[in-house]
Each structure stands twice: as structure tokens, then as C-alpha cells.
């Protein structure tokens, strides 16, 4: 019984910690992105949440190190997205060799 309570309390603490981290992340993003750029990220999150998470972390790191001009506009965000997609994209070359079955 005590184990269940302890596990339940850990889950609640973990959820609270994640919510706090997410709130801090949102506050930082609100300060470094324009409204249009935030809306674009929200739209992309519906389709590719892993890409948005990576891009948000990258934007926060760039802003904290001073390597990106804030606020980041929608056009600048598009450029970053294009760079990210081109880096992660792989070219697949499929060759079909037909066997001489007769």
C-alpha cells in the first residue's frame, strides 16, 4: 500500500515538474518568437511534434547564447525549418533487380 502511494506521489511530482518545465519553455518562446512564428510551430506540432521539440530547444539555445536575433520572425523560422528538414532528410535509392525466373 505504501509503495502505491509513493509511486502515485512520484507520478504527480513528475507531472508537476514537466508542466513547470513546459511553462518555462513557453515563456521563453513567447519572448523570442513573433506571434506568426508561434502559430506556425503550433500548426507543425500537430503533424510532427518531434521536429517542433527539436526546433524549440535549438531556438532557446541560440537565443540564450545570443546567436539569433530576437524576436524570430515567421520568415526566419521558415529558413530554420528548411535547414532542419534538409539535414534530417535522407535520399532513398531503391533498385529493383529482376531475376530471370521463367
Backbone as a chain_set.jsonl record, in Angstrom:
{"seq": "XXXXXXXXXXXXXXXXXXXXXXXXXXXXXXXXXXXXXXXXXXXXXXXXXXXXXXXXXXXXXXXXXXXXXXXXXXXXXXXXXXXXXXXXXXXXXXXXXXXXXX", "coords": {"N": [[0.824, -1.196, 0.0], [1.92, 1.228, 0.797], [3.854, 1.461, -1.139], [2.344, 1.898, -3.423], [1.242, 4.398, -2.857], [3.574, 5.904, -2.737], [4.509, 5.604, -5.352], [2.421, 6.819, -6.707], [2.641, 9.43, -5.729], [5.157, 10.082, -6.779], [4.594, 10.055, -9.501], [2.818, 12.206, -9.646], [4.531, 14.281, -8.85], [6.417, 14.18, -10.915], [4.778, 14.83, -13.103], [4.035, 17.419, -12.373], [6.536, 18.646, -12.409], [7.208, 18.382, -15.121], [5.175, 19.944, -16.239], [5.879, 22.421, -15.213], [8.377, 22.828, -16.425], [7.568, 22.89, -19.091], [5.976, 25.204, -19.025], [7.918, 27.161, -18.482], [9.444, 26.917, -20.796], [7.562, 27.701, -22.732], [7.226, 30.379, -21.959], [9.754, 31.44, -22.52], [9.847, 31.003, -25.289], [7.736, 32.646, -26.068], [8.883, 35.094, -25.713], [10.93, 35.138, -27.604], [9.904, 34.589, -30.116], [7.842, 35.726, -32.826], [4.277, 36.341, -33.048], [3.223, 35.123, -35.355], [5.194, 33.239, -35.943], [5.067, 31.608, -33.685], [2.501, 30.584, -34.084], [2.902, 29.125, -36.419], [4.654, 27.128, -35.476], [2.887, 25.848, -33.724], [1.043, 24.794, -35.518], [2.657, 23.014, -36.96], [3.35, 21.296, -34.946], [1.125, 19.686, -34.664], [1.405, 17.846, -36.68], [4.112, 16.968, -36.812], [5.404, 16.524, -34.036], [7.925, 15.853, -32.91], [9.805, 17.179, -34.452], [9.199, 19.836, -33.899], [9.757, 19.967, -31.151], [12.549, 19.589, -31.189], [13.298, 21.838, -32.679], [12.367, 23.933, -31.036], [14.015, 23.593, -28.768], [16.466, 24.101, -29.967], [16.114, 26.774, -30.792], [15.826, 28.057, -28.302], [18.341, 27.569, -27.178], [19.959, 28.937, -29.029], [19.016, 31.559, -28.672], [19.648, 32.028, -25.983], [22.395, 31.959, -26.092], [22.857, 34.129, -27.606], [23.065, 34.047, -30.35], [21.08, 34.376, -32.181], [18.883, 36.666, -33.664], [16.441, 38.35, -31.87], [13.022, 39.415, -31.857], [12.292, 36.248, -33.389], [11.235, 36.057, -36.631], [8.489, 34.935, -38.728], [9.448, 34.327, -41.267], [12.192, 33.897, -40.788], [11.961, 31.671, -39.167], [10.91, 29.859, -40.99], [13.167, 29.504, -42.61], [14.906, 28.274, -40.768], [13.476, 25.937, -40.316], [13.575, 24.804, -42.85], [16.323, 24.285, -43.083], [16.571, 22.421, -41.033], [14.901, 20.341, -41.929], [16.213, 19.647, -44.307], [18.584, 18.696, -43.311], [17.816, 16.447, -41.836], [16.616, 14.901, -43.713], [16.702, 12.09, -45.783], [18.001, 10.656, -48.69], [16.573, 8.181, -50.505], [17.44, 5.452, -52.375], [16.135, 3.201, -54.349], [16.604, 0.163, -55.775], [15.492, -2.162, -58.049], [16.065, -5.338, -58.827], [15.462, -7.471, -61.299], [14.851, -10.877, -61.377], [15.756, -13.608, -63.373], [13.442, -15.392, -63.662], [11.729, -17.956, -65.197]], "CA": [[0.0, 0.0, 0.0], [2.818, 2.386, 0.843], [4.517, 1.552, -2.436], [1.393, 2.512, -4.356], [1.161, 5.823, -2.534], [4.848, 6.513, -3.125], [4.524, 5.652, -6.814], [1.438, 7.833, -7.101], [3.205, 10.746, -5.428], [6.227, 10.324, -7.744], [3.964, 10.394, -10.774], [2.292, 13.571, -9.524], [5.67, 15.193, -8.833], [6.973, 14.194, -12.267], [3.851, 15.576, -13.957], [4.144, 18.828, -11.995], [7.836, 19.116, -12.877], [7.111, 18.516, -16.577], [4.319, 21.093, -16.515], [6.658, 23.628, -14.899], [9.38, 22.977, -17.485], [6.841, 23.296, -20.299], [5.571, 26.605, -18.844], [9.121, 27.977, -18.65], [9.788, 26.857, -22.212], [6.587, 28.543, -23.426], [7.515, 31.781, -21.646], [10.951, 31.82, -23.281], [9.476, 31.058, -26.706], [6.895, 33.838, -26.265], [9.731, 36.284, -25.773], [11.862, 35.132, -28.735], [9.199, 34.357, -31.385], [6.68, 36.571, -33.117], [3.003, 35.623, -32.983], [3.089, 34.292, -36.549], [6.132, 32.121, -35.812], [4.485, 30.691, -32.685], [1.361, 29.911, -34.71], [3.461, 28.134, -37.353], [5.12, 25.999, -34.669], [1.712, 25.128, -33.215], [0.488, 24.027, -36.638], [3.568, 21.918, -37.291], [3.307, 20.362, -33.817], [0.039, 18.736, -34.889], [1.835, 16.828, -37.64], [5.451, 16.46, -36.489], [5.794, 17.073, -32.725], [9.345, 15.654, -32.61], [10.54, 18.248, -35.141], [8.949, 21.082, -33.167], [10.521, 19.912, -29.902], [13.957, 19.811, -31.511], [13.464, 23.225, -33.107], [12.207, 24.794, -29.863], [15.237, 23.503, -27.97], [17.518, 24.779, -30.724], [15.85, 28.217, -30.724], [16.116, 28.522, -26.942], [19.799, 27.565, -27.025], [20.505, 30.035, -29.837], [18.657, 32.833, -28.06], [20.389, 32.194, -24.736], [23.804, 32.217, -26.401], [22.92, 35.393, -28.332], [23.415, 33.815, -31.749], [19.924, 34.612, -33.042], [18.256, 37.971, -33.436], [15.064, 38.186, -31.372], [12.208, 38.214, -31.995], [12.437, 35.486, -34.622], [10.034, 36.237, -37.453], [7.983, 33.752, -39.41], [10.358, 34.032, -42.381], [13.403, 33.296, -40.228], [11.574, 30.343, -38.704], [10.818, 29.024, -42.197], [14.541, 29.171, -43.005], [15.414, 27.291, -39.818], [12.771, 24.681, -40.588], [14.111, 24.253, -44.092], [17.636, 23.738, -42.756], [16.359, 21.234, -40.202], [14.356, 19.285, -42.772], [17.239, 19.22, -45.254], [19.6, 17.956, -42.574], [17.259, 15.175, -41.41], [16.076, 14.175, -44.854], [17.603, 11.137, -46.416], [17.625, 10.256, -50.039], [16.489, 6.738, -50.632], [17.622, 4.996, -53.727], [15.637, 1.836, -54.383], [16.89, -0.513, -57.033], [14.82, -3.443, -58.165], [16.741, -6.202, -59.781], [14.565, -8.556, -61.687], [15.507, -12.161, -61.531], [15.364, -14.285, -64.605], [12.575, -16.565, -63.439], [10.9, -18.223, -66.368]], "C": [[0.87, 1.262, 0.0], [3.537, 2.567, -0.491], [3.619, 2.222, -3.458], [1.301, 4.008, -4.127], [2.436, 6.545, -2.971], [4.93, 6.641, -4.649], [3.569, 6.713, -7.328], [1.981, 9.237, -6.869], [4.333, 11.084, -6.401], [5.664, 10.721, -9.098], [3.447, 11.816, -10.759], [3.429, 14.584, -9.551], [6.292, 15.309, -10.222], [6.094, 15.006, -13.213], [3.933, 17.069, -13.656], [5.451, 19.424, -12.507], [7.809, 19.322, -14.394], [6.26, 19.72, -16.967], [5.073, 22.399, -16.264], [7.708, 23.883, -15.977], [8.72, 23.464, -18.766], [6.419, 24.771, -20.214], [6.765, 27.545, -19.021], [9.527, 28.047, -20.12], [8.855, 27.753, -23.025], [6.867, 30.027, -23.184], [8.732, 32.28, -22.435], [10.606, 31.972, -24.758], [8.605, 32.27, -27.01], [7.755, 35.09, -26.402], [10.64, 36.3, -27.002], [11.194, 34.903, -30.092], [8.08, 35.368, -31.579], [5.424, 35.701, -33.048], [2.843, 34.673, -34.168], [3.996, 33.055, -36.46], [5.619, 31.109, -34.786], [3.319, 29.92, -33.27], [1.844, 28.834, -35.684], [3.955, 26.907, -36.583], [3.95, 25.171, -34.132], [1.085, 24.274, -34.317], [1.361, 22.815, -36.973], [3.542, 20.857, -36.186], [2.196, 19.32, -34.001], [0.476, 17.571, -35.77], [3.147, 16.167, -37.219], [5.936, 17.011, -35.147], [7.281, 16.916, -32.409], [10.204, 16.729, -33.267], [10.401, 19.56, -34.362], [9.728, 21.093, -31.856], [11.998, 20.188, -30.15], [14.205, 21.267, -31.888], [13.322, 24.19, -31.93], [13.462, 24.776, -29.0], [16.392, 24.229, -28.649], [17.339, 26.298, -30.644], [16.191, 28.777, -29.348], [17.624, 28.589, -26.724], [20.428, 28.714, -27.801], [20.216, 31.388, -29.199], [19.452, 33.074, -26.778], [21.869, 32.474, -24.984], [23.976, 33.508, -27.199], [23.247, 35.246, -29.805], [22.244, 33.99, -32.703], [19.317, 35.959, -32.647], [16.819, 37.742, -32.972], [14.294, 39.46, -31.623], [12.402, 37.566, -33.369], [11.133, 35.597, -35.401], [9.639, 34.913, -38.102], [8.91, 33.351, -40.557], [11.647, 33.375, -41.889], [13.125, 31.881, -39.73], [11.454, 29.38, -39.883], [12.207, 28.582, -42.647], [15.134, 28.112, -42.075], [14.763, 25.925, -40.042], [13.314, 24.005, -41.845], [15.482, 23.623, -43.853], [17.497, 22.438, -41.965], [15.84, 20.071, -41.036], [15.406, 18.771, -43.746], [18.32, 18.394, -44.571], [19.093, 16.557, -42.211], [16.785, 14.307, -42.569], [17.126, 13.262, -45.458], [17.085, 10.842, -47.809], [17.666, 8.738, -50.1], [16.588, 6.374, -52.099], [17.252, 3.516, -53.757], [15.901, 1.26, -55.763], [16.202, -1.868, -56.994], [15.532, -4.241, -59.248], [15.808, -7.355, -60.085], [15.37, -9.814, -61.89], [14.954, -12.851, -62.769], [14.554, -15.546, -64.375], [11.7, -16.782, -64.659], [10.13, -19.488, -66.198]], "O": [[0.586, 2.23, -0.705], [3.794, 3.692, -0.918], [4.083, 3.025, -4.268], [1.285, 4.793, -5.075], [2.383, 7.653, -3.505], [5.369, 7.667, -5.168], [3.88, 7.426, -8.283], [1.806, 10.125, -7.703], [4.465, 12.237, -6.812], [6.19, 11.613, -9.763], [3.61, 12.554, -11.731], [3.317, 15.627, -10.195], [6.652, 16.403, -10.656], [6.599, 15.777, -14.029], [3.906, 17.892, -14.571], [5.481, 20.56, -12.981], [8.327, 20.32, -14.895], [6.586, 20.434, -17.916], [4.923, 23.364, -17.014], [7.907, 25.024, -16.395], [9.247, 24.343, -19.447], [6.494, 25.499, -21.204], [6.638, 28.602, -19.639], [9.906, 29.106, -20.621], [9.307, 28.482, -23.908], [6.756, 30.839, -24.103], [8.736, 33.399, -22.949], [11.013, 32.938, -25.404], [8.717, 32.862, -28.084], [7.398, 36.027, -27.117], [11.084, 37.373, -27.412], [11.858, 35.014, -31.123], [7.45, 35.808, -30.617], [5.51, 34.474, -32.996], [2.379, 33.545, -34.002], [3.601, 31.959, -36.859], [5.725, 29.9, -34.992], [3.157, 28.732, -32.991], [1.257, 27.755, -35.761], [3.703, 25.775, -36.994], [4.017, 23.943, -34.091], [0.647, 23.152, -34.061], [0.851, 21.726, -37.236], [3.695, 19.666, -36.458], [2.328, 18.189, -33.534], [-0.016, 16.452, -35.628], [3.273, 14.943, -37.266], [6.8, 17.887, -35.127], [7.848, 17.757, -31.711], [11.218, 17.143, -32.706], [11.372, 20.297, -34.192], [10.3, 22.119, -31.487], [12.626, 20.938, -29.403], [15.199, 21.861, -31.471], [14.074, 25.159, -31.833], [13.924, 25.825, -28.551], [17.195, 24.889, -27.99], [18.313, 27.025, -30.448], [16.779, 29.853, -29.243], [18.128, 29.555, -26.15], [21.324, 29.391, -27.298], [21.078, 32.266, -29.188], [19.883, 34.197, -26.517], [22.521, 33.144, -24.184], [25.102, 33.939, -27.447], [23.661, 36.211, -30.447], [22.391, 33.778, -33.907], [19.253, 36.324, -31.473], [16.066, 37.014, -33.62], [14.9, 40.532, -31.6], [12.64, 38.245, -34.369], [10.061, 35.27, -34.89], [10.36, 33.918, -38.028], [9.129, 32.162, -40.79], [12.136, 32.419, -42.491], [13.97, 30.996, -39.863], [11.851, 28.219, -39.783], [12.405, 27.426, -43.021], [15.783, 27.169, -42.53], [15.425, 24.89, -39.965], [13.486, 22.786, -41.886], [15.766, 22.542, -44.369], [18.223, 21.474, -42.206], [16.29, 18.937, -40.868], [15.479, 17.566, -43.985], [18.903, 17.498, -45.181], [19.851, 15.589, -42.272], [16.58, 13.105, -42.404], [18.289, 13.636, -45.615], [15.879, 10.79, -48.051], [18.675, 8.109, -49.781], [15.893, 6.934, -52.946], [17.991, 2.679, -53.238], [15.472, 1.807, -56.779], [16.321, -2.616, -56.024], [15.58, -3.854, -60.415], [15.424, -8.116, -59.195], [16.438, -9.802, -62.502], [13.794, -12.664, -63.135], [14.923, -16.629, -64.828], [11.004, -15.866, -65.097], [9.374, -19.875, -67.088]]}, "num_chains": 1, "name": "protein.A"}
